[in-house]
Amino acid sequence: MKYLAELKSLPGGIAFSCRTKIQEYQCVGSLWQEIGPEIAGANPGLKCVEPDYCFTIYHDDKRKHGDIDVELCQLVVAEGNPTERVKFKKMDSVPEAVCVKHKGPYETIPEAYQFAYDWVAQNGYVPTQPGRESYIDGPWNKENPEDWLTEVQIPVMKK
């Protein structure tokens, strides 16, 4: 079996956040590349939490083409100066989420989502919030897309 599901809690705290609409899922990477320098320029001393927790929330009910509602989030140690696109907000922890690790290129992540949502339905859970992706390894530290590691996270509760 390619995937395994794990139930765990997700951390909360202060995050810098950029919620916007994109036309294609592939645009998420370039959006991260844009907002990183933007928020760092406004907050030179800003520090990320340890262990690092950066993730993208997909606010749409299902996968779609165009006008994709995404929110990029990075947990940080303290609130900083917002910019026009990037704001700071408190994010609640998630008591329980179904988490599935996906190794490989981002284009094949829908397989991990399908596995996760099937697991949720088959095991008596219901989603409580939109799904998200937490990035563990990616183009910033691994050259080969086959080595990228993303965790698909679906906040849930028992029916």
C-alpha positions, 0 to 999 in steps of 0.5 A: 500500500502506498499510503498510511493514515495516522490520527494526530493533533495539529499545532496552533499559534500565531501565523502569518497568512496570505489568503487569495485565489489562484488559477492553478494548483501549481501557482502555490509554489510561486506564491510562497516564493513571493510572500516569503521575501515580502513578510521578511522585508517587513519583519527582519527579525521574524522567527518561525516556530520550532519544529517548523510548521508551514502549510497551505489550506484549500478552502474550496469543498472540492478540487476545481479549476480556476478561482482556487481559494488558498491560504498559505500559513506559517507558524511564527514565534510572535506577531509582526508587521502585516503587509498588504497581502500577508496578515498575522492571525491566531490559529487554533490547534486541531485536536484530531486530523487524519494525516497521510504522507505523500512522497513525490511531486506535487502533481500526484498529491490528489492521490493522497487526498483521495486516500485520506478522504476515503479513510475518513469515510470508511472509519466513521469520521467527518471532516471538520475543516478544509484539508491542508498540506504541510510541506516537509521536504520540497524544491527548497531542499531536495532537487529531485521531485521524487524526494519531496515529502508533503503531509496531507492533513484533514481535520476530523471528528468521530461521527 
